[in-house]
Amino acid sequence: MTDARPALTQLAAWAEHRLSELRDRAYDAILDRMTMYRSDDVVPSTDLRASVERNLRFMLTALADPQTPLDLTTPSETGSRRAQQGAPLPEVIRAYRIGFATLWEALVEHARSEGSAAMQSQLLDAVNELWLITDEHALALTESYRSTTAKMLVAQQRRRSALVEALLSGKPEQHVAPWEAARLLGFAPDAELAVVAAETRGVVQESLIGIEESLAAIGVASAWRLSPALQLGVVSLRPAQRANMLSVLADHVSTRTGVSPLFGSLSDTPRGLHLARVALAEITPGEVEVRMFDASPLAALMACEPSEGRRLVGEVLGPVFGLPVEDRAILLETLLAYLNHGGSAERAAKILYCHPNTVRYRLRRLHDLTGRSLSDPNAVAELATAAYAWRFEETRHWAGPS
């Protein structure tokens, strides 16, 4: 085949002799048409020049001897390297096509001005073949780029999952400070944080499918990991994004899902996980709901000190547990409603769907049983602490103080 196209071989040899000049011409054309390559931020200039030269040499080799099997190592290596550098694939392909077009224009120009009629004829006959070779080159580059990108995404997700696990467990990765973990996870340094704990739908099956992408769509950064029983996430929130986060969670929820109160430091993530799990436990098994933990410091204290909470329940509310289960639950829910609504019997009654006098009657009965009056600040503090502790223990199916 080579011997049948001596003029084309001669044209390829001419271009090979002027390869440096053609490389510089293609390089300048790329810089002129593409802003991304004008700085070394993504692709260093030395890398771009070398890549252009390799691509031109690849085309000239195929032009000189089309029977030689194509060696697609060069485009594959280029595609992988550009993926690692973070260069967008469309821009990489465009740069490659500019380089090829520059070579083609030079070949046509020389064939017309210096070449014979046979050279011009053979060059025109080879144009389809050259375009097919160009497409194979671009395809190899694209496949390598996408393969490398997929591997990088998997590695990145594994690293993110490991960072989330380290944060949740309170055991940071070696050599990774909390501020650096925040940077690696894409969290703003001054953002508020929350932990989300959702039951898995099966063993190691996500229940909040696509949640990271959906949160990102509203400008909320997050990172997630999957355990056999829970899908866990750390969410980074800017001011006024709390309601939006809860709305997105509600759109995706398919199982019980607990959310911690907001906190300011990644070092508090283990505590956030605990409170998110408490919020989850408060939801009736089988219900599909998102519940955020009560932001009250007292509620958080009782959740984080369950043994002390049990002691307080026994000491403060012991006589109440002598009542039938339904009666004591009514009294304690009434107390919590009263405390959570500013000490107003009227507001508590609306929540409990009863008359305000019914609320007052129940509170008097509670006073009689415990000896603690809601007009005494110290007694209110003790009752509130014990009531919160009871609620958390109740979610764990605790039968009462021994």
N, C-alpha and C positions, 0 to 999 in steps of 0.2 A: 504493500500500500504506500509505503514511503517513497519507493522508487517511482511509483506512478505519479507522484505529485512533487517533483523536484523543485518547482518554483515556490510551492508553499513551504517546503523545508528551508529553502533559501530565505524566505521572508521571516520565518521563525528564528533563523540564525541571526538575521539582521537585528531583530528585536532583542534577542538574548545579549547581543554585543552592547546594546544600549539600555540594558535593564535598569541601571542606576538612574539614568535620565528619565525613563518611563515611570519608575517608582516615584521619583520626586514630583513628576507631573501629576500622577494620580493622587499622591499625598496632598499636594496643594489644592487639587480639585475637591477633595474631601473636606479639608479645612474651610474652603471657600463656601461650601454648600451646607455644612453641618456644624452647628454651634458647639455641640457636645464635645467634639474632638479638638477644640481650640485651646483647651487647658489640659493639664495632666491629672485632673481630679478623678476621672474615671479610667481612661485609657492613656497611659504614658505615651508621649510622642515617639520615643524609641521603639516601643512595642508596636505602635501603629505602623511606623515605617517598615519594620521587619515583617509584619503581617502582610502589608501591601506587596512587598517584594516576593514573599513566598507564594502569594496567590497568583501574581503575574508569571512567576516561573512555572507554576502548576499549569497554567493555561498554555504557555508556550511549549511545554513538553508534550501536552496533548495535541497541540497543533502540528508539531514536527513529526510525531509518530503516533497516530491515533490507535494503532494496534496494541500499543503498550497498555496493560491493565492500569486503570486509574488507582493511584494511591491516595486515599481520602484521609490519610493521617493528619495532614496539615489543616484542612477545614475542621476536622473533629477537634483537634487541639485548640484551634482558635475559638470555636464555639464554647468549649468548656472554660477557657480562660476568660472570655467575655462574660460568661454567666457569673464567674467568681468575682469579677470586677464590678458587677452590677450594671453593665451597659445594657440598655433595652434592646431586645432582639430585633425589632423593626429597624432601629438605627444601625445595628451591626450589618444586617442584610443590605441596607441602603448603601453603606460605605463600600461593601463588597461589590455591588453592582456599579457604583461610580468608578471603582478601580478597573473593572472589566470594560466598561464603556470607554475609558481613557485609552486602554490598550487597543481596543477595536478601532477607535478613531485614528490612532497612530499607524496601525497596520494598513488601513484603507488609504490614508494620506500617502504613505510610502509607496504602496502598490500603484497608485495613480500617477505619482510624480516620477518615480525611479524604476518601477517594476515593468515587466513585460506584460503583454496581453494575456499570456498563459498564467502569470501570477495573479492578475486581477480575476481571471475566470475561475481559477482554483480557489481563491479566497471567497468568492461569492458562493461557489459550490459547497464550501465548508461551513458557511454561516450557521445552518441549522444544526450541524454537528457540534459546533462550538457552543451554541445556546443550550443544547442538551447537556453538554459537559458542565456548563456554568450552573445549570439547574441541579445537577447531581452534587456539585460542590456546595451549593447553597443548602441543599437538603441535608447533606452530611453535617454541615455547620449547625443547622437548625436542630437536628435530632440530638447532637451532642450538647448544645446549649440547654435544651429542655430536659435532657437526662441529668445534666449537672445541677440544674435548678431544682429538679425534684429531689435529688439527693441532699442538696443544701437545705431544702425545706424540711425534710425528715430530720436531718441533724439539728436544725434550728429548733424544731418542735420538741425533740428529745431534750435539748439543753434547756428550753423554756420550762418543760415539765419538771426537769431536775431542779431548776431554780425555785419553782413553785413548791415542790416537795420540801426543799431546804427551808424556805420561808415558813411553811405551815408547821414544820416540825421544830422550828427554832434552832436548827443546826445548819447554819449557812455553809454553802460550798466553800471549799478551801480556796483562799486567796480572793474571795468575792465579798466585798463589803456591801452592806445594805444599799448604799447609794449607787454602787455599781450594778447591783442586781436590778434596781429600779431602772437604770439606764438600759440595761440589756433587755428588759421586759417592755421598754417603751413607755414607762410611767414618768409623768411630769414630777420634778423634784418637790414641788409644793402641793401636790394633789392630796386629796383625802382618799382613804382606802376602805374597802369593804371585802369581806370574805363571803362567798356563796357556797352553800353545801346542798346539793340536790341528790336525792336517792337515784340510784341507777335503775333503769327499767328491767334489767336482768343482770346477770353476772358480767361486770365490766361492759355495760352497754350505756352509751350516753343517753341522758334524758333531756338535756338542753342542746339539741342538735343545732349546729351552726351558730351558737350563741356568741362566740368570739367575733365572727364576721358581722353579725347583726349589731353588736355593741360598737364595733369599730365604725359602722356606717353612721352612727350618731355622735362620733367623736369620743367614744369611751374606750380606753385601752384596758385590756384584761389578759390574763394568762391562766391556763387551765391544766389540770391533770386528772386522770381517771384512776380510781381505785376499784376494787371489786364491788363495794357497796355504795360509793359516793362519787359524784362528779364534783370536783372542787375547783373554785376559781378565786383569784385575787383580782379585784377590780379597782382601777384608778379613776377617780372622779374629780372633775373640776367643779367650781361653784355652780350650784343650781342644776347639777346633772343627776341628782339622786332620784328624782321622780321619773326621769327618762329611763334610767337604768331599770327601775322596778317595772316600768311599763313594758320594756323589752323582755325582761324575765317572764312577766305574766303572759306574753305572747308565745313564749317557747315552752313554758312549763308543762310537764306531763306527769310529774310525781311531786311528792312533798319537797319543798325547797325552802331552806332557811337562809337568811341574810343577816350578817352581823351589823351592829351599829358602825357608824363611820369612825375611823381612827386615823391618826396622822403619821405614824411611823411604821415602817416595814418590820421593825423589831417586835411590834405588837401583833403580828399576824397569827401566832399560835393562840393568843387570847381571842382574836377575831374568829378563828376556826371554832373554838369551843362555844362561843356565843351563837354562831351560825348553826351549830349542831343542836344547841338548846332550842333555838327558834324552830328548827325543823321538828324536833321532838314534841313541840307544843301542838303541832298539827295532827289531827286525828288520822291514824293509819288508813291508807286507802284514799284519802282526800287529795285532790290536785290543787295546790295552793302555794303561793309565795308569801312568806311571812318574815318581816324584819324584826329583829330582836328589839325589845324595849330599850330605848336609849338611856333609861334611868341608871345612874351610877349604882344605886342601891340594888336594882335588879341584876346588874352585872356582878356586883359583889357576891350576891347569893348564888349566882350561877357558877362563879369561880371558886366558891368555898362551900361545896355541898355538905360536907360533914358538919361544919359549924351551923349551916342552915337547918339540918335535921335536929341538932341540939336545940336551936331556938324554937323550932316548931313544937318540940315536946315541952319546953319550959313555958312558952307563952300561950300556946293553943291546946295544951294537953286536955283540958276539960271538954273542948269542942269535939275531940276525937272519941269521946264517949257516946256521941250521938250516932244515929244511923247514918250511913254513908251519904244518902241523898240530902239529909238535913244539914249535915256539916258542910257539904259542898255548896249548898244554897247560901249559908251564912258567909262562907269565905269568899265566894264570888261576889256577893253583895259588898263585902268589905273592900275588895279590890276595885270594884266599879266606883265606889265612893271615893277611894284614895286617888284613882286615876282621873277623876273628873272634878278636881278642885274641892273635895269635901262637900259636894252639893248633892243632897238627897234627890232633888228634882232631876238633875242631869243623870245621875246614876239610875233613877227610875226609868228614864227613856231607854237607856241601854238594856235594862233588865226586863223591859215591857211589863212594868208593874206600877203601882201608885207610890208616890213619895212617902206616904205614911207607912207603906209596907217596908220600904227601905229603913225608915226610922225604927220600926218595930224590930227588925232583924238586928240592927246595930245595938239596940238596947239589950236584946237577948245575948248578943256577943259580949257586951259589957258585963252582964250578970254572970256569964260563964267564966270569963277570964279575969274579972276584977280590974280591967283596964278601961279607962274612960277616954273617948275620942276628944274630950276637951282638955286633956292633959298632954302636952307636947311629947314628953318622954314616953308616955303610954302609946301615943300614935306612932312614934318611931319604932317601938318594939312590935306593935301589931303589924305595921307595914313590912318590916323586915321578915317577920315570921310568915306573913301572907305570901310574899314573893317566894320565899323558900318553899312553902307548901306547893305553890303552883309549879315550880320546877320539878319537885319530887313527884308530883302527881303525874306529870308527863312521862316520868319513868316508871309509872305504875307502882309507886311506893304505897304500901298499905297503911302507913301511919307511924307515929313514934312508938317505940317499944316501951 
